[in-house]
């Protein structure tokens, strides 16, 4: 594929997503797939109760047909597409459990930990079948051959990235905008490395995310839910591994790392101090909410930092 054809996938998927989004949102309303707000969450979120969730299917399904029809290298595309479907399906089950819970809770964390780990390991093993991917690039140092260590490393990366995007998904437009910055960065890296299939996937997801954000920015008409957040995180990790720039993922996805680390810090501190809290609430965007920041301001500032982080990653990757 030419660079022009790859970039054209952005407006194409945006238009496709924009066209069928109203039907998806209407269907989610009709079947009463509305978000249950967690009781311990910020009280300001109670007005969002009932907003359709599982909207992540918009950017999971939208890129399927265009990429399969237009991208010649379907074997390379298969892994990130399957990752989105598997993790998206897992997230949909949790979203459904959330809707059935009066407390706004889904499945127990330990159960999700097990099946997300198994999914990540299966995808890591699949990626391992391409020997070239075991050689991951490191800025200024060249390539590092991970050998058999690639499988646990890749599985950990996929699991962690899915968890990170899932944690940041809590405010209107937050997960979608920060994910768009990350996929846009890997789109440029893939183009620079002449990886047409990976670039096409990143472009298609970027276009579909733009369509989703049209309906997800404040005040949101639809939420992506775990369906979308887990799909985005797993697909981003697979894309980073396929471009062989996994070393840049903690930089490009700095906001996901930040959210995940603060949750871990909060839980650890809570247990060590027998009930004290390090932050007012985690994920960390709720801490800023309870500190008086308006929701749109938090989202926009996180977007800005996400774009800066992506620019730093690009600077390192294109050096």
ZAFIRO-345167 format. One line per field, with one value per residue (C-alpha): residue in three letters; residue number from 1; x, y, z. Coordinates in nm, 4 decimals. Example, Ala and Ser with C-alpha at 12.3 -4.5 7.8 and 13.67 -1.06 7.14 Angstrom:
BEGIN
volo (ALA:SER);
bator (1:2);
c1 (1.2300:1.3670);
c2 (-0.4500:-0.1060);
c3 (0.7800:0.7140);
END
This chain:
BEGIN
volo (UNK:UNK:UNK:UNK:UNK:UNK:UNK:UNK:UNK:UNK:UNK:UNK:UNK:UNK:UNK:UNK:UNK:UNK:UNK:UNK:UNK:UNK:UNK:UNK:UNK:UNK:UNK:UNK:UNK:UNK:UNK:UNK:UNK:UNK:UNK:UNK:UNK:UNK:UNK:UNK:UNK:UNK:UNK:UNK:UNK:UNK:UNK:UNK:UNK:UNK:UNK:UNK:UNK:UNK:UNK:UNK:UNK:UNK:UNK:UNK:UNK:UNK:UNK:UNK:UNK:UNK:UNK:UNK:UNK:UNK:UNK:UNK:UNK:UNK:UNK:UNK:UNK:UNK:UNK:UNK:UNK:UNK:UNK:UNK:UNK:UNK:UNK:UNK:UNK:UNK:UNK:UNK:UNK:UNK:UNK:UNK:UNK:UNK:UNK:UNK:UNK:UNK:UNK:UNK:UNK:UNK:UNK:UNK:UNK:UNK:UNK:UNK:UNK:UNK:UNK:UNK:UNK:UNK:UNK:UNK:UNK:UNK:UNK:UNK:UNK:UNK:UNK:UNK:UNK:UNK:UNK:UNK:UNK:UNK:UNK:UNK:UNK:UNK:UNK:UNK:UNK:UNK:UNK:UNK:UNK:UNK:UNK:UNK:UNK:UNK:UNK:UNK:UNK:UNK:UNK:UNK:UNK:UNK:UNK:UNK:UNK:UNK:UNK:UNK:UNK:UNK:UNK:UNK:UNK:UNK:UNK:UNK:UNK:UNK:UNK:UNK:UNK:UNK:UNK:UNK:UNK:UNK:UNK:UNK:UNK:UNK:UNK:UNK:UNK:UNK:UNK:UNK:UNK:UNK:UNK:UNK:UNK:UNK:UNK:UNK:UNK:UNK:UNK:UNK:UNK:UNK:UNK:UNK:UNK:UNK:UNK:UNK:UNK:UNK:UNK:UNK:UNK:UNK:UNK:UNK:UNK:UNK:UNK:UNK:UNK:UNK:UNK:UNK:UNK:UNK:UNK:UNK:UNK:UNK:UNK:UNK:UNK:UNK:UNK:UNK:UNK:UNK:UNK:UNK:UNK:UNK:UNK:UNK:UNK:UNK:UNK:UNK:UNK:UNK:UNK:UNK:UNK:UNK:UNK:UNK:UNK:UNK:UNK:UNK:UNK:UNK:UNK:UNK:UNK:UNK:UNK:UNK:UNK:UNK:UNK:UNK:UNK:UNK:UNK:UNK:UNK:UNK:UNK:UNK:UNK:UNK:UNK:UNK:UNK:UNK:UNK:UNK:UNK:UNK:UNK:UNK:UNK:UNK:UNK:UNK:UNK:UNK:UNK:UNK:UNK:UNK:UNK:UNK:UNK:UNK:UNK:UNK:UNK:UNK:UNK:UNK:UNK:UNK:UNK);
bator (1:2:3:4:5:6:7:8:9:10:11:12:13:14:15:16:17:18:19:20:21:22:23:24:25:26:27:28:29:30:31:32:33:34:35:36:37:38:39:40:41:42:43:44:45:46:47:48:49:50:51:52:53:54:55:56:57:58:59:60:61:62:63:64:65:66:67:68:69:70:71:72:73:74:75:76:77:78:79:80:81:82:83:84:85:86:87:88:89:90:91:92:93:94:95:96:97:98:99:100:101:102:103:104:105:106:107:108:109:110:111:112:113:114:115:116:117:118:119:120:121:122:123:124:125:126:127:128:129:130:131:132:133:134:135:136:137:138:139:140:141:142:143:144:145:146:147:148:149:150:151:152:153:154:155:156:157:158:159:160:161:162:163:164:165:166:167:168:169:170:171:172:173:174:175:176:177:178:179:180:181:182:183:184:185:186:187:188:189:190:191:192:193:194:195:196:197:198:199:200:201:202:203:204:205:206:207:208:209:210:211:212:213:214:215:216:217:218:219:220:221:222:223:224:225:226:227:228:229:230:231:232:233:234:235:236:237:238:239:240:241:242:243:244:245:246:247:248:249:250:251:252:253:254:255:256:257:258:259:260:261:262:263:264:265:266:267:268:269:270:271:272:273:274:275:276:277:278:279:280:281:282:283:284:285:286:287:288:289:290:291:292:293:294:295:296:297:298:299:300:301:302:303:304:305:306:307:308:309:310:311:312:313:314:315:316:317:318:319);
c1 (0.0000:0.1116:0.1430:-0.1502:-0.3720:-0.2758:-0.3476:-0.6784:-0.7924:-0.8260:-1.1089:-1.2599:-1.2963:-1.4046:-1.6913:-1.7927:-1.7910:-1.9797:-2.2496:-2.3344:-2.2671:-2.6240:-2.7692:-2.5316:-2.6130:-2.9867:-2.9598:-2.7642:-3.0379:-3.3117:-3.1629:-3.0927:-2.7161:-2.6710:-2.3762:-2.4104:-2.2100:-1.9954:-2.1243:-1.7776:-1.7109:-1.7391:-2.0959:-2.0823:-2.0869:-2.4330:-2.5885:-2.4129:-2.6027:-2.7842:-2.5603:-2.5135:-2.1951:-2.0140:-1.9658:-1.6173:-1.7710:-1.7731:-1.3943:-1.3560:-1.5884:-1.5500:-1.1914:-1.2572:-1.4006:-1.1877:-0.8595:-0.9420:-1.0499:-0.7823:-0.4678:-0.2839:-0.0892:-0.3838:-0.1623:0.0040:-0.3301:-0.4864:-0.3113:-0.4118:-0.7641:-0.8052:-0.6593:-0.9269:-1.2029:-1.0831:-1.0204:-1.3241:-1.5401:-1.3941:-1.4644:-1.8208:-1.8860:-1.7585:-1.9698:-2.2738:-2.1937:-2.1567:-2.5046:-2.6547:-2.4862:-2.6574:-2.3137:-2.1832:-1.9220:-1.8270:-1.6454:-1.3987:-1.0484:-0.8859:-1.1053:-1.0256:-0.6570:-0.6614:-0.8404:-0.6669:-0.3339:-0.4337:-0.5426:-0.2175:-0.0097:-0.1939:-0.1314:0.2333:0.2839:0.1260:0.3589:0.6553:0.5966:0.7416:1.1147:1.1886:0.9666:1.1935:1.4448:1.3041:1.4590:1.6034:1.6737:2.0440:2.1402:2.0070:1.8129:1.7895:1.7154:1.4680:1.4676:1.2279:1.1868:0.9790:0.6688:0.6469:0.7638:0.5044:0.2301:0.3131:0.3116:-0.0273:-0.1802:-0.0387:-0.1337:-0.4904:-0.5070:-0.3612:-0.6104:-0.8893:-0.7841:-0.7745:-1.1252:-1.3305:-1.4029:-1.5753:-1.3245:-1.0247:-0.9359:-1.0312:-0.8194:-0.5093:-0.5365:-0.5658:-0.2372:-0.0675:-0.1997:-0.1082:0.2491:0.2798:0.1262:0.4206:0.6737:0.5251:0.5305:0.8937:0.9842:0.7867:0.5530:0.2445:0.0098:0.0896:0.0552:-0.2772:-0.4079:-0.3023:-0.4637:-0.7891:-0.8132:-0.7322:-1.0161:-1.2623:-1.1531:-1.2235:-1.5761:-1.6188:-1.4933:-1.7556:-2.0139:-1.7958:-1.6688:-1.8378:-2.1289:-2.0888:-2.3715:-2.1961:-1.9132:-1.6568:-1.6778:-1.4323:-1.5287:-1.3424:-1.0721:-0.9403:-0.9575:-0.7587:-0.4929:-0.4309:-0.4247:-0.1827:0.0552:0.0416:0.1044:0.4052:0.5461:0.4874:0.6677:0.9475:0.9277:0.7920:1.0642:0.8825:0.5422:0.5961:0.6810:0.4137:0.1595:0.2870:-0.0636:-0.1686:0.1424:0.0731:-0.2854:-0.1897:0.1034:-0.1032:-0.3676:-0.0983:0.0495:-0.2918:-0.3680:-0.0217:-0.0306:-0.3833:-0.2732:0.0526:-0.1139:-0.4271:-0.6748:-0.4994:-0.5057:-0.2208:-0.4596:-0.8174:-0.9268:-0.7819:-0.7588:-0.5732:-0.8114:-1.0679:-0.8152:-0.8060:-1.1874:-1.2152:-0.9500:-1.1870:-1.0730:-1.3632:-1.3912:-1.3247:-1.0115:-0.8710:-0.9421:-0.7897:-0.4763:-0.4337:-0.4721:-0.1998:0.0386:-0.0453:0.0443:0.3684:0.4558:0.3836:0.6091:0.8927:0.8495:0.8578:1.1707:1.3445:1.2133:1.2973:1.6477);
c2 (0.0000:0.3545:0.6103:0.8010:0.4902:0.4222:0.7786:0.7695:0.4971:0.7658:0.9641:0.6453:0.4775:0.8048:0.8361:0.4711:0.4976:0.8263:0.6772:0.3731:0.5150:0.6534:0.3093:0.1452:0.4003:0.3658:-0.0138:0.0050:0.2274:-0.0023:-0.3095:-0.0976:-0.1471:0.1526:0.2227:0.1547:0.4083:0.2660:0.3732:0.4732:0.6869:1.0686:1.1818:1.4090:1.0955:0.9906:1.1975:0.9670:0.6606:0.4927:0.6327:0.3533:0.1540:-0.1059:0.1716:0.0314:-0.1947:0.1143:0.1194:-0.2577:-0.3436:-0.0371:-0.1145:-0.4853:-0.4703:-0.1812:-0.3306:-0.6863:-0.5680:-0.3049:-0.4279:-0.7051:-0.8405:-0.9942:-1.2323:-0.9394:-0.7691:-1.0804:-1.0602:-0.7045:-0.7558:-1.0805:-0.9145:-0.6468:-0.9023:-1.1275:-0.8541:-0.6610:-0.9693:-1.0200:-0.6568:-0.6881:-0.9711:-0.7506:-0.4575:-0.6827:-0.7964:-0.4294:-0.3523:-0.6363:-0.5210:-0.2652:-0.1625:-0.0987:-0.3747:-0.6327:-0.9623:-1.0106:-0.8834:-1.2248:-1.3838:-1.1095:-1.1411:-1.5092:-1.4869:-1.1673:-1.3364:-1.6393:-1.4217:-1.2241:-1.5430:-1.6803:-1.3599:-1.3504:-1.7084:-1.6169:-1.3185:-1.5397:-1.7404:-1.4443:-1.4649:-1.1061:-0.9726:-1.1242:-0.8530:-0.5436:-0.2014:0.0115:0.3821:0.4558:0.0926:-0.1005:-0.4260:-0.6715:-1.0396:-1.1498:-1.5116:-1.7300:-1.4456:-1.2731:-1.4727:-1.3710:-1.0191:-0.9752:-1.1276:-0.8904:-0.5962:-0.6853:-0.7481:-0.4251:-0.2042:-0.3367:-0.2676:0.0821:0.1909:0.0383:0.2459:0.5744:0.5170:0.7137:1.0593:1.1634:1.1441:1.0659:0.7124:0.7803:1.0944:0.9585:0.6341:0.8366:1.0115:0.6748:0.5092:0.8205:0.7963:0.4319:0.5165:0.7498:0.4945:0.2214:0.4477:0.5404:0.1692:0.0849:-0.1432:-0.0944:-0.3379:-0.2023:0.1567:0.0731:-0.0792:0.2268:0.4576:0.2602:0.2582:0.6302:0.7096:0.4918:0.6511:0.9961:0.8827:0.7449:1.0685:1.2613:1.0982:1.0451:1.3951:1.5740:1.5297:1.1732:1.0059:0.6695:0.5108:0.2666:0.0486:-0.2291:-0.3538:-0.0699:0.0013:-0.3559:-0.3840:-0.0626:-0.1519:-0.5003:-0.3793:-0.0959:-0.3402:-0.5802:-0.2903:-0.1782:-0.5313:-0.5654:-0.2386:-0.3682:-0.0449:-0.1868:0.0052:0.3275:0.2137:0.3323:0.6754:0.6992:0.5504:0.7500:0.8466:0.4805:0.4011:0.6989:0.5891:0.2260:0.3100:0.5479:0.2783:0.0325:0.2978:0.3711:0.0043:-0.0617:0.2444:0.1602:-0.1883:-0.0753:0.1997:-0.0010:0.2283:0.5564:0.6917:0.8431:1.0146:1.1324:0.8652:0.6547:0.6175:0.9486:1.1480:1.1157:1.2703:1.5800:1.5813:1.5784:1.8528:2.0807:2.0472:2.0486:1.7246:1.8815:2.0512:1.7220:1.5487:1.8235:1.8438:1.4669:1.4844:1.7498:1.5436:1.2357:1.4215:1.5483:1.1941:1.0668:1.3380:1.2380:0.8744:0.9752:1.1836:0.8795:0.6367:0.8504:0.9395);
c3 (0.0000:-0.0678:0.2096:0.0606:0.0683:0.4298:0.5434:0.3530:0.5936:0.8627:0.6977:0.5523:0.8916:1.0483:0.8009:0.8335:1.2129:1.2066:0.9843:1.1936:1.5407:1.5835:1.5082:1.7587:2.0309:1.9647:1.9862:2.3130:2.4541:2.3282:2.4958:2.8072:2.8070:3.0357:3.2622:3.6337:3.8353:4.1149:4.4549:4.5787:4.2714:4.2522:4.3211:4.0151:3.7985:3.9151:3.6352:3.3871:3.5067:3.2210:2.9465:2.6894:2.7381:2.5221:2.2659:2.2080:1.9449:1.7225:1.6847:1.7158:1.4276:1.2044:1.0885:1.0206:0.6696:0.5313:0.6513:0.5448:0.1990:0.1369:0.3164:0.1280:0.4278:0.6137:0.8130:0.9906:1.0461:1.1951:1.5323:1.6369:1.4988:1.6919:2.0023:1.9831:1.9383:2.2222:2.4776:2.3571:2.4071:2.7540:2.8369:2.7066:2.9519:3.2347:3.1138:3.1164:3.4705:3.5677:3.4358:3.6371:3.9595:4.1811:4.3118:3.9594:3.9864:3.7264:3.7727:4.0573:3.9853:4.0369:3.7692:3.5193:3.6049:3.5093:3.1773:3.0670:3.1417:2.9345:2.6433:2.6635:2.6671:2.3635:2.1680:2.2794:2.1584:1.8237:1.7860:1.8800:1.5621:1.3694:1.4536:1.3491:1.6280:1.8908:1.7941:1.9619:1.9045:2.1831:2.1169:2.0572:2.1310:1.8322:1.8581:2.1459:2.0820:2.3499:2.2371:2.4370:2.6878:2.4226:2.5233:2.8934:2.8099:2.5343:2.7500:3.0354:2.7948:2.6466:2.9900:3.1375:2.8428:2.8455:3.2195:3.1780:2.9141:3.1219:3.4240:3.2321:3.0994:3.3498:3.2077:2.8859:2.6007:2.8214:2.7097:2.3479:2.3144:2.4845:2.2834:1.9630:2.0436:2.1035:1.7865:1.5880:1.7137:1.6132:1.2761:1.2098:1.3380:1.1181:0.8109:0.8821:0.8985:0.5787:0.7751:0.5613:0.7391:1.0858:0.9612:0.7968:1.1195:1.3211:1.0644:1.0625:1.4415:1.4533:1.2133:1.4048:1.7331:1.5912:1.5058:1.8581:2.0149:1.8184:2.0467:2.3531:2.4337:2.7204:2.7646:2.6386:2.4515:2.4777:2.6786:2.5411:2.8538:2.9308:2.5848:2.4201:2.6778:2.6906:2.3110:2.2632:2.5194:2.3832:2.0222:2.1069:2.2769:1.9806:1.7420:1.9485:1.9410:1.5667:1.4922:1.7194:1.9190:2.2427:2.4293:2.3383:2.4651:2.8263:2.6833:2.4134:2.6549:2.9530:3.0621:3.0824:3.2875:3.5140:3.5796:3.6441:3.8731:4.0868:4.1358:4.2465:4.4800:4.6305:4.6967:4.8401:5.0660:5.1814:5.2896:5.4511:5.6545:5.7371:5.5664:5.4834:5.1282:4.9280:4.6847:4.7315:4.4847:4.2083:3.9143:3.9426:3.7214:4.0021:4.2436:4.0239:4.0041:4.3832:4.3952:4.2065:3.8459:3.5944:3.3984:3.0526:3.1895:3.3196:2.9902:2.7770:2.9899:2.9797:2.6005:2.5849:2.7965:2.5889:2.2685:2.4194:2.5328:2.1828:2.0372:2.2704:2.1635:1.7988:1.8526:2.0022:1.7431:1.4422:1.5599);
END
